Amino acid sequence: MNLHPGRLTFILLMFISLNTLHAAYPEKPITIVVHSKPGSGIDITSRQLANIARKYTKATILVENKTGGSGIVAMRYVLSKKADGYTILAVTKSFISTVLLTKGGVKMSDFDFLACMVVDLEVLITNRHSSVRTLEDIIRDARKKKGHQRWLGPLVGGVDHLMAVETWDKLGIKGEWIPYEGGADALAALMGKHGVVYVGNPVDVKGRPDLMIAAVAAPQRLPAFPEAPTFLEKGYDLKSEVLWRGYALKKGTDPEAVRYLTDLFRKISQDEEWLRFIHNTSAQPVFIGHDEFTAMVQTNQQKAIKYLRMAGILSNAQSGGSRHRLLVAGLFFIGLLVSLGIIYRLKRAAISGDSVIALVLIFLSGYLYYLTLDFPAGKLAQTVGPASMPRLWIYGLFIFCLWLLIDKMRSPGQVDDSKRNNLKNPLGLIALMVAYLLVMDKVGYILSTFVFLISGSYLMSYRRHWIIFVAVSGFVILSYFAFYKVLQVPLPRGVLFE
C-alpha cells in the first residue's frame, strides 16, 4: 500500500509527538502538599527537600500547606488531583491514627508510598531534677503509684500516646496519659514537675539542660546522647520505634513519574547538604523505597490498631462510618416513637409538651453517648481524653430528663385540648433534631448546630431575637474551643470547610 508523502509525514510527526509527551515528565511544577502550618517539622523538611532537589532536576518543586483535620484535608486534596505525579503528599506516622480515628473517608491504601526520608527515634524524657530520672526509676514509681503515674505529650491517640501505651505494655506497668495541645506545653509541664515522663524525640532535649533521656527505642545508643541507654540493653523489646517522615502519591500514578521521583528522592537522600540538615535535627536520614515503606506503614497500622484498642480509644463501633451512624440514629428515632406509643397507650394523660421533650432528650443523650465512642477518648479512669466532659454532660442530661419524665407520669394532671395542640411544637422539635443528626456530617458541626438551636428556639415560640442569637453564638463558640481546640475532638467540618 502506497502512502502519500504528506500522510507519512503527519504519522511520523504524531509518533514523535506522542513519544515526546510521554517522556516529558516533569513538564510542569511539582507540588508537595503539607498538612501542617509553615514552620512545622514536616514543613521545614519538605522545603529543604525542594531546595536541594534543584541540584538534580530542572522541574520547579513547590510546597503548599493544606491544614485541617490532622491531615485529612491534605489527604483529600491530593486524592482530588490526577494521578499524574505532579501532586505529592508529605506523610508522617501520625496519619495512621488520623485515618483510624476520624471519619474522613480516606484510607492509607489510597496512596502509593514513594519514599521514607527521615526517621526520628522515640525516647522517654524525664526531669533531671526529679526523683524519677532513669528507666528503673520510672518502673519503680509506676508500680508504686498503681497506674496513676502521669505521662505527658501532645494529643490523645497520637504517635507519642501510642508509644506510651506500648511502653506500658512492654514494661508491665500502667500510667495516665495527660494530653497537651502541643509538645512545647507538655515539655513545660515536665519541667514544672507536673508529670513524670514525656514521650518525644531526641531533639526535644536540645537547649533544655533540665531534661534528660531515660531510654531510647533504638538498637544502639545514639552518638549524640551516649549516656542514654536503649530499651534493649535494659532487657525490653523496644528497638525500632520511630516517628517517620516520607512522601506518597495518589494510588495509580503513572509509573514513569514514579520512577523519576524515586530516582530523585534517592539522590536527595545521599546529598551532603541534606545529610547535614537532618543530622542537625537529631533525626536520622534514610531512604526507604516503595515496597519496604509500604510494608512498614502496614505494620505500623496493625500495631496502632492494637494499642489504640488497648488504650480504649478505638472501638469496633468506629468501623461503620457515616452510614452506620445514620442507621443508629434511625434506630434511636424508632425507639423514641415506640416509647411515645407505649406511654400514650398506658397513660395518655402523661403526654404533654414537657414529657415529650424529656423523652426526646433521653433518647438524644443515648445517641450522643454512642457518638462519643468515636472520640479519641481513652479510658475515663486512666486517660484524660475528649470523651470525659461530653459524657459528664450526657449523664447529667439523662438523669434530669428521666426524673422529669417519671414525675410527669406519676402526676400527669388533666390535659385539655389546648395542651394537646401544643404537642405540635415538641413533635416539630423531634423532626428538627432528627434532621440535625442526619445532616451534621455533611454540613458540619458548627453550621448545623447554629441553625438547629436558632430554629429550635423559634419553634418553641421564643421570640427575643438578640438573646437567641447571642446565646446560640456563645454556645457554638464555647463548644468549638472546648471540643476541637482543647479536647481535640474531631468535630465534623462539613464539605464547605474542607
C-alpha positions as CSV (number, residue, x, y, z in Angstrom):
1,M,0.0,0.0,0.0
2,N,1.4,3.4,-1.0
3,L,1.2,6.2,1.4
4,H,1.0,9.8,0.4
5,P,4.2,11.6,1.5
6,G,2.1,14.2,3.3
7,R,0.3,11.5,5.3
8,L,3.5,9.7,6.1
9,T,5.0,12.9,7.4
10,F,1.9,13.5,9.5
11,I,2.1,10.0,11.0
12,L,5.8,10.4,11.8
13,L,5.1,13.8,13.5
14,M,2.3,12.3,15.6
15,F,4.5,9.4,16.6
16,I,7.3,11.7,17.6
17,S,4.9,14.0,19.5
18,L,3.4,11.1,21.4
19,N,6.8,9.9,22.4
20,T,7.9,13.4,23.4
21,L,4.8,13.9,25.5
22,H,5.3,10.5,27.2
23,A,9.0,11.3,28.0
24,A,8.3,14.9,29.0
25,Y,7.7,14.3,32.8
26,P,8.1,16.6,34.5
27,E,6.9,19.3,32.2
28,K,5.2,21.5,34.8
29,P,5.8,22.3,38.5
30,I,5.5,19.6,41.1
31,T,3.7,20.4,44.4
32,I,4.4,18.9,47.8
33,V,1.3,19.2,50.0
34,V,2.0,19.5,53.7
35,H,-0.8,19.0,56.3
36,S,0.6,21.4,58.9
37,K,1.4,25.1,59.2
38,P,4.6,26.7,57.9
39,G,7.4,26.1,60.4
40,S,6.3,22.6,61.5
41,G,8.8,19.8,61.3
42,I,7.4,18.2,58.1
43,D,7.0,21.6,56.5
44,I,10.7,22.6,57.1
45,T,11.8,19.2,55.9
46,S,9.8,19.4,52.7
47,R,11.0,23.0,51.9
48,Q,14.6,21.9,52.4
49,L,14.0,18.8,50.2
50,A,12.5,21.1,47.5
51,N,15.5,23.4,47.7
52,I,18.1,20.6,47.4
53,A,16.1,19.0,44.6
54,R,17.2,21.9,42.3
55,K,20.6,20.3,42.1
56,Y,19.1,17.2,40.4
57,T,16.1,18.3,38.4
58,K,15.1,21.3,36.3
59,A,11.5,20.9,37.5
60,T,10.1,23.5,39.9
61,I,9.1,22.0,43.2
62,L,6.7,23.9,45.3
63,V,5.4,23.4,48.9
64,E,1.7,24.1,49.6
65,N,0.1,23.9,53.1
66,K,-3.3,22.4,53.4
67,T,-4.1,22.4,57.1
68,G,-7.1,20.9,58.9
69,G,-8.4,17.6,60.2
70,S,-5.0,16.4,61.4
71,G,-4.1,15.7,57.8
72,I,-7.4,14.6,56.4
73,V,-7.8,17.9,54.4
74,A,-4.3,17.4,52.8
75,M,-5.0,13.8,52.0
76,R,-8.4,14.6,50.4
77,Y,-6.8,17.4,48.4
78,V,-4.2,15.1,46.9
79,L,-6.8,12.4,46.2
80,S,-8.8,15.0,44.3
81,K,-6.0,15.6,41.9
82,K,-5.0,13.5,38.9
83,A,-2.6,10.6,39.5
84,D,0.0,12.1,37.3
85,G,2.9,12.6,39.7
86,Y,2.5,16.4,40.0
87,T,1.0,16.4,43.4
88,I,2.9,14.7,46.2
89,L,1.7,14.2,49.8
90,A,4.1,14.7,52.7
91,V,3.2,11.9,55.1
92,T,4.1,11.3,58.7
93,K,3.4,8.4,61.0
94,S,0.6,10.4,62.7
95,F,-1.5,10.0,59.6
96,I,-2.2,6.4,60.6
97,S,-4.0,7.5,63.8
98,T,-5.8,10.2,61.9
99,V,-7.2,7.7,59.4
100,L,-8.2,5.3,62.1
101,L,-9.8,7.8,64.4
102,T,-11.7,10.1,62.0
103,K,-14.4,9.6,59.5
104,G,-12.7,11.4,56.7
105,G,-13.4,8.8,54.0
106,V,-9.7,8.3,53.5
107,K,-7.6,5.1,53.8
108,M,-3.8,4.6,53.9
109,S,-4.3,2.2,51.0
110,D,-5.4,5.1,48.8
111,F,-1.8,6.1,48.4
112,D,1.4,4.7,46.9
113,F,4.2,5.3,49.5
114,L,7.0,6.6,47.4
115,A,9.9,7.1,49.9
116,C,10.6,7.5,53.6
117,M,13.3,10.1,54.0
118,V,13.6,10.7,57.8
119,V,13.2,8.6,61.0
120,D,13.1,10.2,64.4
121,L,13.6,7.8,67.3
122,E,11.1,7.7,70.1
123,V,12.6,8.4,73.6
124,L,11.4,8.7,77.2
125,I,12.4,12.1,78.6
126,T,12.5,12.9,82.3
127,N,13.3,15.9,84.5
128,R,16.9,15.8,85.6
129,H,16.0,17.3,89.0
130,S,13.1,14.9,89.7
131,S,13.3,11.8,91.9
132,V,12.3,9.8,88.8
133,R,15.1,10.1,86.2
134,T,16.1,6.7,84.9
135,L,14.1,3.8,83.3
136,E,14.4,1.9,86.6
137,D,13.0,4.9,88.5
138,I,10.1,5.1,86.1
139,I,9.2,1.4,86.6
140,R,9.5,1.6,90.3
141,D,7.5,4.8,90.6
142,A,4.8,3.4,88.3
143,R,4.3,0.3,90.3
144,K,4.2,2.3,93.5
145,K,1.5,4.6,92.1
146,K,-0.5,1.7,90.7
147,G,-1.5,3.2,87.4
148,H,-1.5,6.9,88.4
149,Q,1.9,7.9,87.1
150,R,1.5,10.9,84.8
151,W,2.9,10.7,81.3
152,L,2.8,13.9,79.2
153,G,2.6,14.5,75.5
154,P,0.6,16.1,72.7
155,L,-2.9,14.9,71.9
156,V,-4.8,11.7,72.6
157,G,-4.3,8.8,70.2
158,G,-1.3,10.3,68.5
159,V,2.1,8.8,67.8
160,D,3.6,9.6,71.2
161,H,0.5,8.4,73.1
162,L,0.7,5.1,71.3
163,M,4.4,4.9,72.2
164,A,3.4,5.4,75.8
165,V,0.8,2.6,75.7
166,E,3.2,0.3,74.0
167,T,5.9,1.1,76.6
168,W,3.5,0.4,79.4
169,D,2.7,-2.9,77.8
170,K,6.3,-3.9,77.3
171,L,7.4,-2.8,80.8
172,G,4.4,-4.3,82.6
173,I,3.3,-1.0,84.1
174,K,0.3,1.4,83.8
175,G,0.1,5.1,83.6
176,E,-2.1,8.1,82.9
177,W,-1.8,10.0,79.6
178,I,-2.1,13.7,80.1
179,P,-2.5,15.3,76.7
180,Y,-1.5,18.9,75.8
181,E,-2.3,20.9,72.7
182,G,1.4,20.9,71.7
183,G,4.7,19.3,72.6
184,A,6.1,22.6,73.9
185,D,3.3,22.9,76.5
186,A,3.9,19.3,77.6
187,L,7.6,19.8,77.9
188,A,7.0,23.0,80.0
189,A,4.7,20.9,82.3
190,L,7.5,18.3,82.7
191,M,10.0,21.0,83.6
192,G,7.4,22.2,86.2
193,K,7.2,18.7,87.5
194,H,3.5,18.3,86.6
195,G,4.3,14.9,85.2
196,V,6.9,12.2,85.3
197,V,7.7,11.2,81.7
198,Y,7.5,13.0,78.4
199,V,7.3,10.8,75.2
200,G,9.2,12.5,72.4
201,N,12.3,12.6,70.2
202,P,16.0,13.4,70.9
203,V,15.7,16.9,69.6
204,D,13.3,17.7,72.4
205,V,16.1,17.8,75.0
206,K,18.3,20.1,73.0
207,G,18.6,23.5,74.7
208,R,16.9,22.2,77.7
209,P,19.6,21.3,80.3
210,D,16.9,20.4,82.9
211,L,15.8,17.4,80.8
212,M,17.4,14.1,80.1
213,I,16.7,11.0,78.0
214,A,15.8,8.0,80.2
215,A,15.6,5.4,77.4
216,V,15.9,5.2,73.6
217,A,13.9,2.9,71.3
218,A,16.8,2.0,69.1
219,P,19.2,-0.9,68.5
220,Q,22.2,1.1,69.7
221,R,22.9,4.2,71.8
222,L,22.8,7.5,69.9
223,P,26.2,9.1,69.2
224,A,24.8,12.5,70.2
225,F,23.5,11.1,73.5
226,P,25.9,8.4,74.5
227,E,24.8,8.4,78.2
228,A,21.2,7.5,77.2
229,P,20.6,3.7,77.4
230,T,18.5,1.7,75.0
231,F,15.4,-0.3,76.0
232,L,17.2,-3.4,74.6
233,E,20.2,-3.2,76.9
234,K,17.7,-2.9,79.8
235,G,16.0,-6.1,78.6
236,Y,12.9,-4.7,76.9
237,D,11.9,-5.3,73.3
238,L,11.6,-1.8,72.0
239,K,14.2,-1.3,69.4
240,S,12.7,0.3,66.3
241,E,10.0,2.8,67.4
242,V,10.3,5.8,65.2
243,L,8.4,8.8,64.0
244,W,8.9,8.7,60.2
245,R,8.5,11.3,57.5
246,G,8.1,10.5,53.9
247,Y,6.3,11.1,50.7
248,A,3.4,9.5,48.9
249,L,1.4,9.7,45.6
250,K,-2.2,9.0,44.8
251,K,-2.5,5.3,44.0
252,G,-2.3,4.6,40.3
253,T,0.2,7.3,39.5
254,D,1.9,6.9,36.1
255,P,4.9,4.5,36.5
256,E,7.1,6.9,34.5
257,A,6.5,9.6,37.2
258,V,7.0,7.1,40.0
259,R,10.4,6.0,38.6
260,Y,11.5,9.6,38.1
261,L,10.6,10.7,41.6
262,T,12.0,7.6,43.2
263,D,15.4,8.3,41.5
264,L,15.2,12.0,42.5
265,F,14.4,11.2,46.2
266,R,17.2,8.7,46.3
267,K,19.7,11.3,45.0
268,I,18.5,13.8,47.6
269,S,18.8,11.2,50.4
270,Q,22.6,10.9,49.6
271,D,23.2,14.7,49.3
272,E,25.7,16.0,51.8
273,E,23.7,19.2,52.4
274,W,20.6,17.0,53.1
275,L,22.5,14.7,55.5
276,R,23.9,17.6,57.5
277,F,20.4,19.2,57.7
278,I,18.8,16.0,59.1
279,H,21.6,15.3,61.5
280,N,21.3,18.8,62.9
281,T,17.7,18.0,63.9
282,S,18.9,14.9,65.8
283,A,17.0,12.7,63.4
284,Q,18.3,10.1,61.0
285,P,18.4,10.4,57.2
286,V,17.2,7.3,55.4
287,F,16.0,6.2,52.0
288,I,13.3,3.5,52.3
289,G,11.8,2.7,48.9
290,H,8.2,1.9,47.9
291,D,8.0,-1.8,48.8
292,E,9.7,-1.6,52.2
293,F,8.0,1.7,53.0
294,T,4.6,0.2,52.2
295,A,5.3,-2.8,54.4
296,M,6.4,-0.5,57.2
297,V,3.2,1.5,57.0
298,Q,1.1,-1.6,57.1
299,T,2.9,-3.0,60.1
300,N,2.6,0.4,61.9
301,Q,-1.1,0.4,61.2
302,Q,-1.7,-3.0,62.7
303,K,0.3,-2.0,65.8
304,A,-1.6,1.3,66.0
305,I,-5.0,-0.6,66.0
306,K,-3.7,-2.9,68.8
307,Y,-2.6,-0.1,71.1
308,L,-5.5,2.3,70.3
309,R,-7.8,-0.5,71.4
310,M,-5.7,-1.3,74.4
311,A,-6.0,2.4,75.4
312,G,-9.8,2.3,74.9
313,I,-9.5,4.8,72.1
314,L,-10.5,2.7,69.2
315,S,-13.6,0.5,69.4
316,N,-15.4,-1.7,67.0
317,A,-18.2,0.8,66.8
318,Q,-15.9,3.1,64.8
319,S,-15.8,0.8,61.8
320,G,-19.2,1.7,60.3
321,G,-18.7,5.3,59.2
322,S,-21.4,7.7,58.4
323,R,-23.9,5.1,57.2
324,H,-23.6,3.2,60.5
325,R,-24.3,6.4,62.4
326,L,-27.3,7.1,60.2
327,L,-28.6,3.6,60.9
328,V,-28.1,4.0,64.7
329,A,-29.9,7.5,64.5
330,G,-32.8,5.8,62.8
331,L,-33.0,3.1,65.4
332,F,-33.0,5.7,68.2
333,F,-35.8,7.6,66.4
334,I,-37.9,4.4,66.1
335,G,-37.3,3.6,69.7
336,L,-38.5,7.1,70.6
337,L,-41.7,6.7,68.6
338,V,-42.3,3.3,70.2
339,S,-41.8,4.7,73.7
340,L,-44.2,7.5,72.9
341,G,-46.8,5.0,71.7
342,I,-46.4,2.9,74.9
343,I,-46.8,5.9,77.2
344,Y,-49.8,7.1,75.2
345,R,-51.3,3.6,75.5
346,L,-50.6,3.1,79.2
347,K,-51.0,6.7,80.5
348,R,-52.5,9.0,77.9
349,A,-52.7,11.9,80.3
350,A,-49.0,11.9,80.8
351,I,-48.4,13.0,77.2
352,S,-47.6,16.7,77.2
353,G,-45.1,19.0,75.8
354,D,-42.7,18.7,78.8
355,S,-42.9,14.9,78.8
356,V,-42.3,14.6,75.1
357,I,-39.3,16.9,75.2
358,A,-37.9,14.9,78.2
359,L,-38.3,11.6,76.3
360,V,-36.7,13.2,73.2
361,L,-33.7,14.3,75.3
362,I,-33.3,10.9,76.9
363,F,-33.0,9.3,73.5
364,L,-30.8,12.1,72.2
365,S,-28.5,11.7,75.2
366,G,-28.2,8.0,74.4
367,Y,-27.4,8.8,70.8
368,L,-24.8,11.4,71.8
369,Y,-23.2,8.8,74.1
370,Y,-22.9,6.5,71.1
371,L,-21.2,9.3,69.2
372,T,-18.6,9.7,72.0
373,L,-17.4,6.1,71.1
374,D,-15.8,7.7,68.1
375,F,-14.0,10.3,70.1
376,P,-10.3,9.7,70.7
377,A,-11.0,9.4,74.4
378,G,-9.2,6.7,76.3
379,K,-10.4,5.0,79.4
380,L,-12.0,7.6,81.7
381,A,-10.4,6.2,84.8
382,Q,-6.9,6.1,83.3
383,T,-6.7,8.6,80.5
384,V,-7.8,12.2,80.4
385,G,-9.4,12.5,77.0
386,P,-12.0,14.2,74.9
387,A,-14.9,12.0,75.9
388,S,-14.7,12.8,79.6
389,M,-16.5,16.1,79.5
390,P,-19.2,15.2,76.9
391,R,-20.1,12.1,78.9
392,L,-20.4,14.0,82.1
393,W,-22.9,16.4,80.4
394,I,-24.7,13.4,78.9
395,Y,-25.0,11.7,82.3
396,G,-26.5,14.9,83.8
397,L,-28.9,15.4,80.9
398,F,-30.1,11.8,81.1
399,I,-30.7,11.7,84.8
400,F,-32.5,15.1,84.8
401,C,-34.8,14.2,81.9
402,L,-35.6,10.7,83.3
403,W,-36.6,12.3,86.6
404,L,-38.8,14.8,84.7
405,L,-40.5,12.1,82.7
406,I,-41.1,9.9,85.8
407,D,-42.5,12.9,87.6
408,K,-44.9,13.7,84.8
409,M,-46.1,10.1,84.6
410,R,-46.7,9.9,88.4
411,S,-48.8,13.1,88.4
412,P,-49.9,13.9,84.9
413,G,-52.9,16.0,85.8
414,Q,-55.5,16.9,83.3
415,V,-54.6,17.6,79.7
416,D,-57.1,19.8,77.8
417,D,-57.4,20.2,74.1
418,S,-55.2,23.3,74.0
419,K,-52.4,21.5,75.7
420,R,-52.8,18.6,73.2
421,N,-52.4,21.1,70.4
422,N,-49.2,22.3,72.0
423,L,-47.7,18.8,71.2
424,K,-47.1,20.1,67.6
425,N,-44.2,22.1,68.8
426,P,-42.3,19.2,70.6
427,L,-43.1,16.9,67.6
428,G,-41.7,19.6,65.3
429,L,-38.6,19.8,67.5
430,I,-38.2,16.0,67.2
431,A,-38.3,16.2,63.4
432,L,-35.8,19.1,63.5
433,M,-33.5,17.1,65.8
434,V,-33.5,14.1,63.5
435,A,-32.7,16.4,60.5
436,Y,-29.9,17.9,62.5
437,L,-28.3,14.5,63.3
438,L,-28.7,13.4,59.7
439,V,-27.0,16.4,58.1
440,M,-24.3,17.1,60.7
441,D,-21.7,15.1,58.8
442,K,-22.3,16.9,55.5
443,V,-22.9,20.4,56.7
444,G,-20.5,20.4,59.7
445,Y,-21.0,20.7,63.4
446,I,-20.7,24.5,63.7
447,L,-23.2,25.5,61.0
448,S,-25.7,22.7,61.7
449,T,-25.7,23.3,65.4
450,F,-26.1,27.1,64.9
451,V,-29.1,26.6,62.6
452,F,-30.6,23.8,64.8
453,L,-30.5,25.9,68.0
454,I,-31.9,29.0,66.5
455,S,-34.7,27.1,64.6
456,G,-35.5,25.2,67.8
457,S,-35.8,28.4,69.8
458,Y,-38.3,29.9,67.3
459,L,-40.2,26.6,67.0
460,M,-40.7,26.6,70.8
461,S,-42.2,30.2,70.4
462,Y,-39.3,32.1,71.9
463,R,-39.1,35.5,70.2
464,R,-36.3,37.5,71.9
465,H,-34.1,37.6,68.8
466,W,-30.9,39.1,70.2
467,I,-30.9,36.8,73.2
468,I,-31.3,33.8,70.9
469,F,-28.5,34.9,68.6
470,V,-26.1,35.8,71.5
471,A,-26.8,32.6,73.4
472,V,-26.6,30.3,70.4
473,S,-23.4,32.0,69.1
474,G,-21.8,31.8,72.6
475,F,-22.7,28.1,72.9
476,V,-21.3,27.2,69.4
477,I,-18.1,29.2,70.0
478,L,-17.6,27.6,73.5
479,S,-18.2,24.1,72.3
480,Y,-15.8,24.6,69.4
481,F,-13.0,25.7,71.6
482,A,-13.8,23.1,74.3
483,F,-14.1,20.1,72.0
484,Y,-12.0,21.0,68.9
485,K,-9.2,23.1,70.4
486,V,-8.8,21.8,74.0
487,L,-10.1,18.2,73.9
488,Q,-9.0,17.6,70.3
489,V,-12.4,16.0,69.3
490,P,-12.6,15.7,65.5
491,L,-15.9,17.5,65.1
492,P,-17.4,17.2,61.6
493,R,-16.2,20.1,59.5
494,G,-18.6,19.7,56.6
495,V,-18.0,19.8,52.9
496,L,-17.9,23.6,52.7
497,F,-15.0,23.9,55.1
498,E,-12.8,21.0,54.0
